[in-house]
Amino acid sequence: MAGRTFAEKALARAAGLPDARAGDILDVTPDLVFSHDNSAAIRRIFAQTGAPGVRFPDRVAITLDHAVPAPTTRHAENHAAIREWVRAQGIAHFFEVGRGICHQVIGEEGLALPGETILGADSHTTHFGWLGAFGAGVGRSEMAALWATGELWLRVPEAMRITLSGVPAPGVTAKDISLRILGDLRADGGLYRSVEFAGDTLGALSLDARATLPNMMAEFGAKNAYLPPDRAVLDYVDARARRPYTPLYPDDDAEYAVEVALDVAALEPQIALPGSPANVVPLSEVAGQPVQQAFLGTCTNGRLEDLRAAADVLRGRRVRVRLIVIPASAAVFEAAATDGTLAALVAAGAAIGTPGCGPCMGNHLGIPAPDEATISSANRNFRGRMGTPDAPIYLANPWVVAASAAAGQIADPREFLP
């Protein structure tokens, strides 16, 4: 009998079953469910269920992060309604304006652990695969049902194994690996699949970098994404975990619907052209393209390593276009302030924002004017994503974002480093 993939093991565990296979439909009880500024809308759906209250408030997390501080009265009213709901329901884990982006914060707080099932009302819940967890995004109606019952049915996804080999060259990051996968296999290449990474590259990536891979797999259509937790991840988790956990690993003879291999040592920085994260070309094909704004941040690339990369490029230089920098969390902000990273960015002319999502979804803190091009470290560049339909968005790694801010055009960061 063939072995089991990570997804098969994780969802069997969440359903309280000894075994499961791809295609099975299971009633799962997740270890954590979470939402963000959309919680007020979910509350209105929840009211229609007739449930007397949230069934497992100790398994619920809510983070205010998508429009913080509130840019309009409507957003402020939304936040006020969420705060009242949290108090009324005794929700255990609530993170206020300024704490940071839900995906980053939940990891820092030890609320998502290896082997667990995490369901979030946000498409980038695939993010938690870097911790060895099954993370999947769900809709608002599904989240309302989870609040009411603590359970949700899921179909166990077929799995795709992506084996990465080699060490990325200087100036090349996990973002470039992710973009190359999207470029090669297209935006629907992982549709409703468990994207399970393997290979010697993973151990060469920092913890900050590892989080980028599963996060970006949301743009691949993945149901979840997974990296096998090694000692470095387990040490990180052990310093934060709020409950016991058991890591899960796929069997050596697990069956995969698709197998892909990528030699990352051969990659140069990659750029996603406006319109789709899968419209990817090597940086050399678009170098020199003018930009009017650079944005560094988001749940994909707003961590300390990302800010430090930008500072390394910009020390001793001034940006030629506006550079918006938004740390992914208060912890990242504090660390970057302590080690001089923020000082270097400010000296170069960057504007630093409150930890949160910022302009990633077009709410505020960096919305471009019509026809202004932005180069961004975010995960999406659909038309209008940053709030302005006629403002093109290029996606790139943090090194490239910083180099482009310094040059006023898409630039190769390797030309700026010693």
Buried (B, 14 or more C-beta within 10 A) or exposed (E): EEEBBBBBBBBBBBBEEEEBEBEBEBEBBBBBBBBBBBBBBBBEBBEEEEBEEBBBBEBBBBBBBBBBBBEEEEBEEBBEBBBEBBEEBEBBBBBBBBBBBBBBBBBBBBBBBBBBBBBBBBBBBBBBBBBBBBBBBBEBBBBBBBBBBBBBEBEBBBBBBBBBBBEBBEBBBBBBBBBBBBBEBBBEBBBEBBBBBBBEBBEBBBBBBBBBBBBBBBBBBBBBBBBBBEEEBBEBBEEEBEEEBEBBBBEEEBBBEBEBEBEBBEBBBBBBBBEBBBBBEBBEEBBEBEBBBBBBBBBBBBBBBBBBBBBBBBBEBEBBBBBBBBBBBBBBBBBBEEBEBBEBBEBBBBBBBBBBBBBBBBBBBBBBEEEBBBBBBBBBBEBEBBBBEEBBBBBBBBBBBBBBBBBBBBBBBBEBEE
